[in-house]
C-alpha cells in the first residue's frame, strides 16, 4: 500500500499589478553540447534559465532538468565541463558546474552592457558587449587595460568591447578580473568565432552601418533642386571644405527633387540622406551630387575584427561586410569566414508605389546575405541569397517566395567543410548551402553554372516556429534547431532532413506574446517576396540605427490633430516682433506648406525607432502621424497606442510589398478574407509589440543616483527657469503659457509612464512639427562626431573634419546632430541674459531669447547632456544585476548583496510595473546541501521565503551565512518586479512551491 502524499496548502504569489514585460533579446548561440556526458544545453531566454536534455538513441532528446541563470540568456558555450551562459539583460556570465548534479552556478562574471556572444580560445574566454555598463567603470578593475572612465561625448572611440578572461583563473575581484577589455572601432558587437588553430578570435559588429549619413537640414541649401530656391549652389555657413568636397565649401544645391508631391503640395526642407561613394570619395545624394562639405567625418565601415589570442590585440579588420551582422562561422578546411548579415537600402528614397518619382524601397529594405571573407587575401565577397527576386515587380513574387531566406542568423559548417547550415528565422527554414558555391566567384558572375536559389532551395529544410539557432551533431546524424516563435528545441535527422522530434521548452510567456511574435519576423507571411519583414529594420524589435526617407510622394498631405500645448510659443516672434522675425519666417514654410497642422507626405529622413517601450507614449512615428490611418483618425485625442500601432497596417503593402490591396478603412464593406486575416494579424502584432520594454539604463548608477553633473542638468530640466519662450507670460496671449522649462515639453511622470513625452507635438525650431520624443535610450545613439556650423545654432565645436567615426547617424529624429550638446546650442535655448559669445552673431541664434530664459551656462548645458544619458526609466538600473555568493566568493560580494537588498526595499514608481513597487525583487537560486533551491525576499519585511513551505524564513544575514557554508552556493539576482516569485520558488505559479512539488 503506497504512503499517502501530504496535501500542502496553496501559497499565492505576491500581488502584481503590472502587465507582462517582454524584452525580446535576440538569440545568438542558444545551443551547446556537453559531449562527454551526452547532454544538450539550450538557452530559455524568456524564462531566464538553461534547459538540459539527455541525448539518447539516434540523437533523441529527453528532458533532464534546468539551471536558473541571469535575465535573458542568449548564448551558451561549454568548456572544461562547465557551461558558460551570456545573460543579455543582467550584463553577466553564469559559470555552471556541470560535473555532477545538482548542476549549479558557481561563479558570476560581471561584464559590459548587453553581452551577446561567448567563445573560448587557448583557455581564454571572450565575451562581446557594448562599450558601456556600470561594471566597465568599476574601480576594482581599473588596473586592467581597456577599463576606463565614461566617454559618452568623445569622438573617434570604438563603441564595441570584447571582455577577455582567463578561464582557469577568473580573478579575485568582484565579478571576476578581465585580462583585458579589447575595444573595437564599431558600434555594438554581436557574433564571435574562433579559428581552428585557436590563434585568432573574430568579432562581428551588429550595428555596423553602410556608409550612409544625413546632411543636417540647417546645413542644406534652401529649397529643392527643382525650385526657385535650391536650383543653384550655396556655401556652407562655416565655408570649410571637407575631403573631396566642392571648392570654397559649396554644396551643389537644394534637396533632391521633387519639392512637391504628386498633388502639387509643397514639401518641407528637411535634411537629406547621403551615401559615401568609395570610387571617388564623395558623399552623394541619390542623384549623384556631391554633398561632401556637409559631412565632417569618415566612416571606414569596419565590420569584422581579427583579435590575436596571445596578445589580445586587434590584428586586422574587414570592411563592407554588411549593414547588420548577425552570426559567423569558420570553414574548418579552407579557413573561409562566413558572416550572415543583411545589407540595408536606406539610401533609396520613399515607400509606396513609386509612380510619381520612380523611386521606392518597397519590398527591398534589406537584402539577406552571407559574406565570405578570405582571411589570406582579406577579400570580402557579399553573396546575396535571394538573387532570384525581381525587385522591379515586387508584388508578383509568389513563386519566388518559396526560395527566399530572411533574417539569416546562426550558421555552422560541417566537419568536412562542404556545407553551411543557416538558420533563417524569417523564413521558417534551415538552409543547407554548399560552401564551394559561397567561396567561388564563378557561381556569382552570371556565366555558366550559378548559385540559383530556386535550385538551392531544394536542400533547404522546413523548420516551423522561427529557427534562430542550431547545432550540428554529425555523430548522431542530427541537427538541433532552436525555434524562437514557439520556444522549442527541434531534432532534425540529417540523413533525410526531416523533423524527428520537437520539444517545447518551459514558457511563462502569455499566449498573446507567442501568437504575436511571428508577425514581427515572418517574411513569408508579411511580404510577397519572402525577404522583407518588420524585423528587416526593427532588429529584434529594436532599431537598425539608420535613417530612412520613407515618405510617399504618391499620397496627399494629411492633417495633424495631436495636442499642441506649446503652439503659441512658436508664434511669439510673429506676435512680438513681426513678420521680419527669423522664427516667424520659418513658420511660413513649416511642414512645407506653412501650416503647423500638416502631415507632409514627404517627411524626410527619420531614424528607425525602437519598438520597445511604446506602451504609454501616444501616437507613433516621429511626427505622431499614425494618429491618422486605416483604423481611424484620432480627432478626439484619445492617444490610443494600440490604434496608432495598428495604423501601420499600410506598411505591409506600401513598404514590405505584400501582394494585397487594402480597403480604404477597417469599416469598409465586402472585404476579402485576406484583408480580414491581415487585420487580425496586425491586432496580434500590436499586442505583442506593446508589451515590449526597454532594458535598464546602463549608464546610471546601480543605486539609482545621478552623477554630480547630471544633478545639475536635472535641476535645470525640472526647475523654474524656462528653457524656451519668454521668461514671463505676456497679457497679449491671455492665459496661454508663453514659455516652458524642459519638462514643459518633455513630460516626466513615472506613474503615467511618461519619460520625456506625453504624446504631444511641439515646435523645436525644425522644419517639421514633431512629436515630443521619449528620452530613455539616448545613450545608444552615441558615436557620430562631426557637424558643420548651422544657422540658428551657436558655433559647432566639431565643425572641423573629425576623421574616422563609428556611426553615420546621431541624435534627433533624422540622426543629423552629432552630439546632444550641439542640439542644446540651438537658438531656442539661447541664454537671453548673455548675448552672443565671442565669435558668434545673430545668425547663430544667440539673440533669440530675452530675459532670464534659456540655458544659463556651458556647465548646465553639459549637465543636461549627462542627465539625458542617465535619464529615468520604467525599470531601475539595478534590475537584472547579479552576484554569486559562496565560501570562496570575493570579500566585496556581500556588499553587493547588501546593495541589492536595499534596492529591493526601495520604493519605485512605474506604470509599466503596475504603479508603486520596489526597484527590484531580490531572489537567490543555487545549491544548498546538494539540492537545487530558491529563495524570494519579501519587500514588506525583508525576509526570505524558500521554495519549501515548511522552511523557516531567513533574514539577510542568515541567507548570506547559508550561502557561505561548505559546498553551498547562491546567486542573488535583482529580478524584474513581478517576476521574482516565479523565477525562484514557484515556477509554474500553481501555489505548490518548487521543492514541495513531486
Secondary structure, 3 states (H helix, E strand, C coil): CCCCCCCCCCCCCCCCCCCCCECCCCCCECEEEEHHHCEEEEEEHHHCEEEEEEECHHHCEEEEEEEECCCCEEEEEEECCEEEEEECCCCEEEEEECCCCCCEEEEEEECCECCCCEEEECCEEEEEEECCCHHHHCHHHCCCCCCCCCCCCCCCCCEEEEEEEECCECCCCCCCCCCEEEEECCECEEEEEECCCCCEEEEEECECCCCEEEECCCCCCCCECCCCCCCCCEECCCCCCCCCCCHHHEECCCECCCCECCCCCECCCCCEEEEEECCCCEEECCCCCECHHHCCCECCCEEEEEEECCCCEEEEEEECCCCEEEEEEECCCCCCEEEEEEEECCCCCCCCCCCCCCCCCCCCCEEEEEEEEECCCCEEEEEECCCCCCHHHCCCCHHHHCCCCCCEEEEEECCCCCEEEEEEHHHCEEEEEEHHHHHCHHHCCCCCCCCCHHHHHHHCEECCCCEEEEEEEHHHCEEEEEECCCCEEEEEECCCCEEEEEEECCCCCCHHHHHHHHHHHCHHHHCCCCCCCHHHCCHHHCCCCCEECCCCCCCCCEECCCCCCCHHHHHHHHHHCCCCCHHHHHHCCHHHCCCCCEECCCCCCEECCCCCCCCCCCCCCCCCHHHEECCEECCCCCCCHHHHHHHHHHHHHHCCCCCCCCCCCCCCCCCCHHHHHHHHHHHHHHHHHCCECCCCCCCCCCCCCCCHHHHHHHHHHHCCCECEECCCCCHHHCCCCCEECHHHHCCEEHHHCEECCCCCEECCCCCCCEECCCCCCHHHHCCCCCCCCCCCECCCCCCCCCCECCCCCCECCCCCECCHHHHCCEHHHCCCCCCCCCCCCHHHCCCCCCCCECCCCHHHHHHHHHHHHCCCCCCCCCCCCEEEEECCCCCCHHHHHHHHHHHHHCEEEECCCCEEEECCEEEEEEEECCEEEEEEECCCCCCEEECCCCCCCECHHHHHHHHCCCCCEEEEEEECCCCHHHHHCCCCCCCCCHHHCC
